[in-house]
Amino acid sequence: MEGSLCRVNRGPRSGGAECGTGRSGSRRGAGARPARARRGVLRGGPLKLAAAWVTIRRVSTSFPLDGMRVRFAGATNIGRKRDHNEDSISVPENERLAIVADGMGGHASGEVASRLAVEIINDHFDETGKQQTLTWPYKVDRDLRTHVNRMITGIMMANLEIWERSQREARFKGMGTTCVAVYFLDDALVIGHVGDSRCYRARGTEIVQLTEDHSLINDYIRMKRVTPEEAENWPHKNVIVRALGMKESVQVDIMTEKPHIGDTYLLCSDGLTGMIKNDQIQHILMVERDLDRAVERLIDAANEEGGVDNISVVLARVEAA
């Protein structure tokens, strides 16, 4: 938990962000610019449709690694209870970068925040990728520090743009978004994370949550004020304490690791993990070899359990070359 307690109540998706401290003003970060629409970025938005379940999908794509390949697939779904989708996802077309962002703030501002996050991070990776001295058919620079910095900077730039826009325009006041992103190098990967959207790794018969939720309930669990079992029915489990747009600056959690053939990485919003348990997620990832179909089955499972929130899923599976 950073500084004073900053909360975004994500239950009704109308509370927005509340922060004990913060400075107003407008200052664009270096290299920041208005985000543009791009291929590969999917977002929800208001839907004037009678159907209860509305899914926007991306056809799977794959990219070479060092003696392996990584295949991506993803979709975002409105769920059964919401009247619009505030999530945005990005499945790679050029850079080996995938993102899930879960917006909040009510009205249209949540979807604006999540869209800004995925577009600005993608733009930053595109621009910094052009500066790399090695290009195809050579391998991606193996220096992890370079790519950790790209991830941190891209997410921080997105945070600043969202925060500044919320300060400038009253209709966006209080908007914010979670963000979880993964970038694959040839022999490693970098995960960047803010909020309670998650990254999991499924390897063999085990599934592991790699990110740690920036939520009030998780803080209480770590302080042993509640047990994980008690947390299931805790009344404030949707309160998060860190998100993009809460403050002018944000702390980004970073993880790095080496992928193995057969690993599946899952990026998701809490619309998935709030509905189905880890063992059910692992079972679907183990038995469903078609990645697009695995995405569909995860979303279907969450909707069958009630679908109380928007549901976003991006999968990245490491395969033999």
C-alpha positions as CSV (number, residue, x, y, z in Angstrom):
1,M,0.0,0.0,0.0
2,E,1.6,3.3,-1.1
3,G,1.3,6.6,0.8
4,S,-2.1,7.4,2.1
5,L,-4.9,4.9,1.5
6,C,-6.3,5.4,-2.0
7,R,-9.3,3.4,-2.8
8,V,-11.3,2.5,-5.8
9,N,-14.5,0.7,-5.0
10,R,-15.2,-1.5,-7.9
11,G,-18.4,-3.2,-6.7
12,P,-21.0,-1.1,-8.5
13,R,-18.4,0.5,-10.8
14,S,-19.6,4.0,-10.1
15,G,-17.5,5.1,-7.1
16,G,-14.4,6.1,-9.0
17,A,-11.2,6.8,-7.2
18,E,-10.8,8.4,-3.8
19,C,-7.4,9.5,-2.7
20,G,-6.3,11.3,0.5
21,T,-3.5,13.3,-1.2
22,G,-2.7,14.4,-4.7
23,R,-1.7,17.4,-6.8
24,S,-3.7,18.9,-9.6
25,G,-2.2,20.2,-12.7
26,S,-1.3,19.1,-16.2
27,R,2.1,17.9,-17.3
28,R,2.6,15.5,-20.2
29,G,5.3,12.9,-19.7
30,A,8.2,12.7,-22.1
31,G,7.0,11.0,-25.3
32,A,3.4,10.9,-24.2
33,R,0.8,11.8,-26.8
34,P,-2.9,11.2,-27.4
35,A,-3.5,7.5,-27.9
36,R,-4.7,6.4,-31.3
37,A,-6.9,3.5,-32.3
38,R,-4.8,0.5,-33.2
39,R,-5.3,-3.0,-34.5
40,G,-5.0,-5.7,-31.8
41,V,-6.6,-3.6,-29.1
42,L,-10.1,-4.7,-28.1
43,R,-12.4,-2.8,-25.8
44,G,-16.0,-3.1,-24.7
45,G,-18.1,0.1,-24.4
46,P,-21.9,0.5,-24.3
47,L,-23.7,-2.2,-26.2
48,K,-27.3,-1.7,-27.4
49,L,-27.9,-5.4,-27.7
50,A,-30.5,-7.7,-26.3
51,A,-28.1,-10.6,-25.8
52,A,-26.9,-11.1,-22.3
53,W,-23.5,-12.4,-23.3
54,V,-21.5,-10.3,-25.8
55,T,-17.9,-11.4,-26.5
56,I,-15.3,-9.6,-28.6
57,R,-12.6,-12.0,-29.7
58,R,-9.1,-11.9,-31.3
59,V,-7.9,-14.7,-33.6
60,S,-4.8,-16.3,-32.2
61,T,-1.4,-15.2,-33.3
62,S,2.1,-16.8,-32.7
63,F,5.7,-15.5,-32.6
64,P,9.1,-17.3,-32.6
65,L,11.2,-17.5,-29.4
66,D,14.6,-19.1,-28.8
67,G,13.8,-22.6,-30.0
68,M,10.1,-22.2,-29.1
69,R,7.0,-20.3,-30.2
70,V,4.5,-18.4,-28.1
71,R,0.9,-18.3,-29.2
72,F,-1.6,-15.7,-28.0
73,A,-5.4,-15.6,-27.9
74,G,-7.9,-13.4,-26.1
75,A,-11.4,-12.1,-25.6
76,T,-13.4,-9.7,-23.5
77,N,-17.0,-10.3,-22.5
78,I,-19.6,-8.0,-21.0
79,G,-20.8,-10.6,-18.6
80,R,-24.4,-11.2,-17.5
81,K,-25.0,-8.2,-15.2
82,R,-23.3,-5.1,-16.7
83,D,-24.8,-2.9,-19.4
84,H,-21.5,-2.1,-20.9
85,N,-17.9,-3.3,-20.9
86,E,-15.2,-1.3,-19.2
87,D,-12.4,-3.8,-19.9
88,S,-9.8,-3.5,-22.7
89,I,-7.3,-6.1,-23.9
90,S,-4.5,-6.2,-26.4
91,V,-3.3,-9.3,-28.2
92,P,0.0,-9.0,-30.1
93,E,0.3,-8.3,-33.8
94,N,3.9,-6.8,-33.8
95,E,5.5,-6.7,-30.4
96,R,5.2,-9.9,-28.3
97,L,3.2,-7.9,-25.7
98,A,-0.3,-8.7,-24.3
99,I,-2.3,-6.5,-21.9
100,V,-5.5,-6.7,-19.8
101,A,-6.9,-3.5,-18.3
102,D,-10.1,-3.3,-16.1
103,G,-11.5,0.2,-16.1
104,M,-13.5,1.9,-13.3
105,G,-15.1,5.2,-12.6
106,G,-18.7,4.9,-13.8
107,H,-20.5,6.1,-17.0
108,A,-18.0,6.0,-19.9
109,S,-14.9,6.9,-18.0
110,G,-13.8,3.4,-17.0
111,E,-13.6,2.2,-20.6
112,V,-11.7,5.4,-21.5
113,A,-9.1,4.7,-18.8
114,S,-8.7,1.0,-19.8
115,R,-8.4,2.0,-23.5
116,L,-5.8,4.7,-22.8
117,A,-3.8,2.2,-20.8
118,V,-3.5,-0.5,-23.5
119,E,-3.0,2.1,-26.3
120,I,-0.3,4.1,-24.6
121,I,1.6,1.0,-23.4
122,N,1.5,-0.4,-26.9
123,D,2.6,2.9,-28.4
124,H,5.5,3.1,-26.0
125,F,6.6,-0.4,-26.9
126,D,6.3,0.3,-30.7
127,E,8.4,3.5,-30.4
128,T,11.1,2.0,-28.2
129,G,11.1,-1.2,-30.3
130,K,12.2,1.0,-33.3
131,Q,15.2,2.1,-31.3
132,Q,16.5,-1.4,-30.8
133,T,19.7,-2.0,-32.7
134,L,18.9,-5.6,-33.6
135,T,16.0,-6.3,-36.0
136,W,14.6,-9.4,-37.6
137,P,16.0,-12.0,-38.3
138,Y,18.1,-11.3,-35.2
139,K,16.8,-12.1,-31.7
140,V,15.3,-9.6,-29.3
141,D,17.9,-7.9,-27.1
142,R,18.5,-10.2,-24.2
143,D,19.3,-7.5,-21.7
144,L,16.4,-7.8,-19.3
145,R,17.0,-4.4,-17.7
146,T,16.2,-2.7,-21.0
147,H,12.8,-4.4,-21.2
148,V,12.0,-4.1,-17.6
149,N,12.5,-0.3,-18.0
150,R,10.3,-0.3,-21.1
151,M,7.5,-2.0,-19.1
152,I,7.7,0.3,-16.1
153,T,7.9,3.4,-18.3
154,G,5.0,2.4,-20.5
155,I,2.7,1.8,-17.6
156,M,3.8,4.9,-15.8
157,M,3.1,7.0,-18.9
158,A,-0.3,5.5,-19.2
159,N,-0.9,6.3,-15.5
160,L,0.1,10.0,-16.0
161,E,-2.1,10.4,-19.1
162,I,-5.1,8.9,-17.3
163,W,-4.5,11.0,-14.2
164,E,-4.0,14.3,-16.1
165,R,-7.1,13.7,-18.2
166,S,-9.2,13.1,-15.0
167,Q,-7.8,16.4,-13.6
168,R,-8.6,18.4,-16.8
169,E,-12.1,17.0,-17.6
170,A,-14.8,16.8,-15.0
171,R,-16.6,13.9,-16.8
172,F,-13.5,11.8,-16.3
173,K,-12.9,12.7,-12.6
174,G,-12.1,9.6,-10.6
175,M,-11.5,7.3,-13.6
176,G,-8.9,4.6,-13.3
177,T,-7.9,1.2,-14.4
178,T,-6.0,-1.9,-13.4
179,C,-3.3,-3.2,-15.7
180,V,-1.5,-6.4,-16.2
181,A,0.9,-6.9,-19.1
182,V,3.4,-9.6,-20.3
183,Y,6.2,-9.1,-22.8
184,F,8.1,-12.1,-24.2
185,L,11.8,-12.0,-25.0
186,D,13.5,-14.9,-26.7
187,D,14.4,-16.6,-23.5
188,A,12.6,-14.7,-20.8
189,L,9.4,-12.7,-20.1
190,V,8.6,-9.5,-18.2
191,I,5.3,-9.0,-16.3
192,G,4.1,-5.6,-15.3
193,H,1.2,-5.2,-12.9
194,V,-0.9,-2.6,-11.1
195,G,-4.3,-3.4,-9.4
196,D,-6.1,-6.7,-9.0
197,S,-6.1,-8.0,-12.6
198,R,-3.9,-11.1,-12.5
199,C,-1.3,-13.1,-14.2
200,Y,-1.1,-16.9,-13.7
201,R,1.2,-19.5,-15.0
202,A,-0.1,-23.0,-15.6
203,R,2.8,-25.6,-15.8
204,G,2.0,-29.3,-15.8
205,T,-0.7,-30.0,-13.2
206,E,0.0,-26.8,-11.2
207,I,-1.3,-23.2,-11.6
208,V,0.4,-20.4,-9.8
209,Q,-0.7,-16.8,-9.4
210,L,2.4,-14.7,-10.2
211,T,1.0,-11.3,-9.4
212,E,-0.2,-10.0,-6.0
213,D,-3.5,-8.1,-5.8
214,H,-3.2,-4.5,-4.8
215,S,-6.5,-4.8,-2.9
216,L,-7.6,-3.9,0.7
217,I,-8.6,-7.5,1.3
218,N,-5.2,-8.8,0.2
219,D,-3.5,-6.3,2.6
220,Y,-5.7,-7.6,5.4
221,I,-4.8,-11.2,4.5
222,R,-1.1,-10.4,4.6
223,M,-1.5,-8.7,7.9
224,K,-3.4,-11.8,9.1
225,R,-6.5,-9.7,10.0
226,V,-8.6,-12.1,8.0
227,T,-8.1,-15.6,6.6
228,P,-8.3,-16.5,2.9
229,E,-11.5,-18.4,3.8
230,E,-13.0,-15.4,5.5
231,A,-12.0,-13.2,2.6
232,E,-14.4,-15.1,0.3
233,N,-17.4,-13.4,1.9
234,W,-15.7,-10.2,3.1
235,P,-17.9,-7.1,2.4
236,H,-15.1,-4.9,1.1
237,K,-13.3,-7.4,-1.2
238,N,-13.7,-5.2,-4.3
239,V,-11.7,-2.2,-2.8
240,I,-8.3,-1.8,-4.5
241,V,-5.5,0.4,-3.1
242,R,-3.4,0.9,-6.3
243,A,-4.5,1.6,-9.9
244,L,-3.6,3.7,-12.9
245,G,-5.0,7.2,-12.6
246,M,-5.2,7.3,-8.8
247,K,-2.2,9.6,-8.4
248,E,0.2,11.4,-10.6
249,S,2.8,8.6,-10.2
250,V,2.3,4.9,-9.6
251,Q,4.5,2.0,-8.3
252,V,4.6,-0.8,-10.9
253,D,5.2,-4.4,-9.8
254,I,7.6,-6.2,-12.0
255,M,8.3,-10.0,-12.3
256,T,10.6,-11.8,-14.7
257,E,11.0,-15.5,-15.4
258,K,12.1,-18.1,-17.9
259,P,9.3,-19.8,-19.8
260,H,9.2,-23.6,-20.5
261,I,7.6,-25.4,-23.4
262,G,4.1,-26.3,-22.4
263,D,3.6,-23.3,-20.1
264,T,0.4,-21.3,-20.4
265,Y,0.3,-17.7,-19.1
266,L,-3.2,-16.3,-18.2
267,L,-3.9,-12.5,-18.0
268,C,-7.4,-11.8,-16.7
269,S,-9.7,-9.3,-15.0
270,D,-11.4,-10.1,-11.7
271,G,-14.5,-10.9,-13.7
272,L,-13.0,-14.3,-14.3
273,T,-11.3,-15.0,-10.9
274,G,-14.2,-13.7,-8.9
275,M,-16.4,-16.3,-10.5
276,I,-14.4,-19.5,-10.8
277,K,-11.6,-21.0,-8.7
278,N,-8.0,-21.7,-9.7
279,D,-8.5,-25.5,-10.0
280,Q,-11.3,-25.0,-12.5
281,I,-9.1,-22.6,-14.5
282,Q,-6.2,-25.2,-14.4
283,H,-8.5,-28.0,-15.5
284,I,-9.7,-26.0,-18.6
285,L,-6.1,-25.1,-19.5
286,M,-5.0,-28.7,-19.2
287,V,-7.7,-30.4,-21.2
288,E,-8.3,-27.7,-23.9
289,R,-5.4,-27.7,-26.4
290,D,-7.1,-25.2,-28.7
291,L,-6.1,-21.8,-27.3
292,D,-9.1,-19.9,-28.8
293,R,-11.5,-22.5,-27.4
294,A,-9.8,-22.4,-24.0
295,V,-10.5,-18.6,-23.9
296,E,-14.1,-19.3,-24.7
297,R,-14.5,-22.0,-22.1
298,L,-13.0,-19.8,-19.4
299,I,-15.4,-17.0,-20.2
300,D,-18.4,-19.4,-20.5
301,A,-17.5,-20.9,-17.1
302,A,-17.5,-17.4,-15.4
303,N,-20.8,-16.5,-17.0
304,E,-22.3,-19.8,-15.9
305,E,-21.4,-18.9,-12.3
306,G,-23.2,-15.6,-12.6
307,G,-21.1,-13.3,-14.8
308,V,-21.5,-10.4,-12.4
309,D,-18.7,-8.4,-13.9
310,N,-17.0,-7.9,-17.3
311,I,-14.7,-10.8,-18.1
312,S,-11.4,-10.5,-19.9
313,V,-9.0,-13.3,-20.7
314,V,-5.7,-13.4,-22.7
315,L,-3.7,-16.6,-22.9
316,A,-0.1,-17.1,-24.0
317,R,1.0,-20.7,-24.6
318,V,4.7,-21.6,-25.1
319,E,5.0,-24.3,-27.8
320,A,7.7,-26.3,-29.5
321,A,9.1,-24.4,-32.5
